[in-house]
Amino acid sequence: MKKTLFTVIAFILFTGCAFAQTDKGNSTLGINLQFYRATTNNNIFDQASGTMYTQDQKNTNFYIGPNFSTFLSNNLDLGVGLQYGLTKINNVGTAYYTQKQTNYNYGASIYLRKYVMYESKIGIRTGPYFTYNRNSSTVTNLSGGSGMETKTTGNSYTGGLNLDLLFYPTKKLGVALMLANLNYQHYNADSGVAGNSDGDGVNFNFINNGLGVSVFYTFGK
């Protein structure tokens, strides 16, 4: 009995079921929203003076953008999306380490997703994606009331895997919540006279990268 139950569960998880929303020939049109806010406390050591400073960092991120996808086969869609993002960072500390930073980014992404649905109401989707972003930022140094600004422009290239939880309140309207994200990113930045930089990073988030939600409408069949 246990073996039979395990076989049924495994079949649902790995093959899924063909339902109207995720049938071949259908398409989706929606909007992505993401909000993240965090406060961290940093200790900064000034080698020149040999002094340890405390700095509170307040980080606020907001992203929004449309997306469109079409189902290549049952439970498998290919999609594209656009994104606009705004990030504000306030570093509040001593007179020597107080800064305000504003970042803007514009991007586009392409993704392939596999759907696993249960009774046409709830399920998950996962798959690879690639995103390109154009970034610009302004850092204002408020230390000592100087108000000096450093402007930076750059590019970032991100590839990874997403995992979303799906819910269909109606047959045509769907809602997706971001569960997990694993990605690799390469970036480059040009700060003018302040110099250039580039780097790479690997990131993993599991339900802890703020609130990420997508609302979409399914049309076709």
N, C-alpha and C positions, 0 to 999 in steps of 0.2 A: 504493500500500500504506500509506504513512504517513498519507495523507488518510483512508483507511478506518479505521485504528487510532485516529486522533484523533476521528473521528466517534463511534466506539463508546465511547471514554472519556468524551467530553462527554455522551453520552446517559446513561451511568451516573451521572455526577456531578450532572446537572441534573434528571433525571427519577426516578432511583432505580429500585428493583425492589420489587414487592409481595411481602413475605414474611409468614409467619404472625405474627411478633411485632408487626408494625406495621400489620396489617390493620384496616380499619374494623370497629368493634364491640368490639375488644379494649380492655382497661384495664390500668393499671399502679398498683402500690402499693409505696412504697419509703421510704427514709430518706436524707437528705442529711447529710454530714459535711464540715466544713472546719476545717483547722488551719493557723495561720500564726504564725511566730515570727521576729523580726528584732531586730538590735541596731544602732543607729546612733550616731554621735558628732556632737554639735552644739556649735558655738561661739556663745555668747551675749554680746552686748555690752551692758553696763549703762551707759546714758547718764548716769545721775546721778553715778556714780563714775568713769566713763571707763575701766572695767576690762573685759577680755575673760575670760569664764568658759568652762570646758569641761564638757560634760554628756553622759553616756552614757545613751541611752534604750533600754530593753528592752521590747519590745512582743510580747505573747502574745494571740492571738485563737483562740476556739473557737466553732463554730456547729454546731447540730444541729436537725433537724426532719423531720417526715413529709411526704410528698407523694403526690398522687393525680392521675392523668390518664386521659383516655379518647380514643380515636382517632375523630375526626370523619370522616375518610376515610383511605384507605390512605396511610401515611407522614406523617400530620398529626395531632398530638394537642393537646388543650387541657387544662391542668392547674392545680392550686392547691397551695399548700404553706404550712406554718407553720414558724416559726423562733425558736429561742432562742439568744442569743449572749452570750458573756462575754469581755470584753477587760480585760487587766491591763497597765498601763504603769508602769514604774519609771524615773524620771529621777534618776540618781545623778550628782552633781557636787560643787560646792563647798557650803559651809554655806548659801549664799544660793540655790542652785538645785537643791534635792533635793526631789522630790515622788513621791507614789504615787497612782495613779489606777485606779479600778475602774469599768468600764462594763457595764451590763446592757441588753439590748434584746430586745424581743418583736415579732415581725412576721408578716405574711402576704403571699403573692405569688400572682400569676396569670400564666400564660405560654402561648404558642402556639409549637409546635416542628415543624419540617420534618425528616424523617428521610431519610437516604441510606444504604442498606445494601448490603453486598457479601456474597453467598452466605449470608445469614442469620446471620452470625457477627460481623462487624465493620462499623463505619460511623461516621457523624457525625450530629449533630442540631444545629439552630440555629434561632433565632427570637427574637421580642421578649418582654419581660417587664416587669411593674410590681410594685414592692414597697413596702409601708408598714411602717415600724418605729417603735415607741415606745421611747425611750431614757431611761435614768437613769444618772447617774454621780456619783461622789464623788472629789474631789481632796483629798488630805491633804498639806499643806505641812510638810515635815520640816525646813525651814531653821531652824537655831538651836534645834531641839528644840521648836518652837512647837506642832506637831500640829494646827494650825488646818484645819478642813474646809470645803470649798465644795461644795454639792450642786446638781446641775443636772438638769432634766428637759427633754425635747424630742421632736420628731417629725422623721422624715426620709421623703422620697418619692423613689423611685429608678425610673427607666425606662431600659431599654437592650436590648442584644443579647448573647446567650450562644452560645458554640460548645463542644460537648462531643464527646469521642471515646467511642464505644460498643463494648462487647464482650459477647457472649453466651456464657458458658461452657456453658450448657445452653439448651434451647429456651425455657424459661420465665424463667430467671434472667438479669438483665442488670446490667452495671456500666458507669457513665459517669464519665469523668474530665474535669474542667474544663480546656479548652485556652485560651480567650480570653473576655474580657468587656469590653464598651464600654458605659458608662452615664453618664447625667446625673442629678445629685442636688440636691435642694433640702432644706434643713434649717432648723429653728428651735430655739432653746434658751432656757430661763429659769433663771437662776442666782440668783433672789431679789434680795437687796440688791446683789449683785455685777453685776446688770444682765441685759439680754436680748441675744440675737444671732440672726442668721440669715444664710444664705449659699447659694451655688450652686457646683457643681463638676462637671467632666467628668473621668472616669477611664477609663484603658485598661490592661488587664493581659493579658499573654500568657505563660502557664505560669510566672508569677513571683509569683503572689499566694498562695503556700502550696499545701497539698494539699487539693484539693476533689474529693470522690468521692460518687457516689450509687449505692446498691444497690437494685434494684427487682425485683418479681415481676410477670410478665405473666399475665393471666387473661382468659377470655372464650371465644373459639372453640376 
